[in-house]
């Protein structure tokens, strides 16, 4: 009798412990928090935390626990951290990922375990095409889309020829391919540089100048973008060969690029001055919470990632075992995005607007990005037909 009672008690205790284990919503966040590109990861974390603040740090009535992991900008480390979060920490969702090569290395672990992965930045073409998954969503874009918008703008400007420069890794190849897919002029040269170690671009700038191209297109995020733009100005060709960019000038790099960034156009699906209520609150509260800092598109995408996850958790009243229902809810993009309304393609990549952004001095005399025009509306990535999902 006592033994039966003890066994019953043990069973109840086990059930109680299992229930307790599900009393929080656990989210893993993989990004770069060390090295020269840590500033990007920190901005993503800042915005993720702000979004949680705005939700009262609860989803579906349950408190949220976030476990941040540093990938060191290395695919093998990112894969290891993803495995830890899923296999040891038993997270309900995993988010973040700046770099396409890190995300691609980590993807199978998430998909095989049926853990929802929300990419808040990286958008390799494979993710939109043959490697699309019911368990993977993006709150950013497919890599090609932003440079495609730049190529479209260059056509509008009547540019006849371009020299392309970018880093030799997955996103760099996607970016240059994106420009080529829409630019109607001649591509007179194409250079890929060692990533992420190369920060001297004098040889590439000399080749671009000697090519007699009318323009240069470049993709370099983070510290490489700062170095490239400064070397472009120092080489004395800023007044000779116009520069067009994607992800090279943002609110993180501007304080270092300074006036060298003025007059260099770019494109993005989010700019800090987009006139919707959610974005205004995001920008204002970010600047209040993180004095002296401004949010970037990296942060905006991370902020949206929280609200996408929240929409799924609320829909199932906190029961994260209901994966089909959560997937169906996320596919609706049923939350108020800081970029304004958007929808998902069947591959879970946003169908959205892309804007021309320029560098201006704001009312405080500080450099800031400004929305100039809408380049393309409701843009869908060009790999969606390769996605086997229906």
Secondary structure, 3 states (H helix, E strand, C coil): CHHHHHHHHHHHHHHHHHHHHCCEEEEEEEECCCCCCHHHHHHHHHHHHHHHHHCCCEECCEEEEEEEEECCCCHHHHHHHHHHHHHHCCCCEEEECCCHHHHHHHHHHHHHHCCEEEECCCCCHHHHCCCCCCCEEECCCCHHHHHHHHHHHHHHCCCCEEEEEEECCHHHHHHHHHHHHHCCCEEEEEEEECCCCCCCCHHHHHHHHHCCCCEEEEECCHHHHHHHHHHHHHCCCCCCCEEEECCCCCCCCHHHHHHHHCCCCEEECCCCCCCCHHHHHHHHHHHHHCCCCCCCHHHHHHHHHHHHHHHHHHHCCCCCCCHHHHHHHHHCCCCCCCCCCCEECCCCCEEEEEEEEEEEECCCCCEEEEEEEEEEEEECCCCHHHCCCC
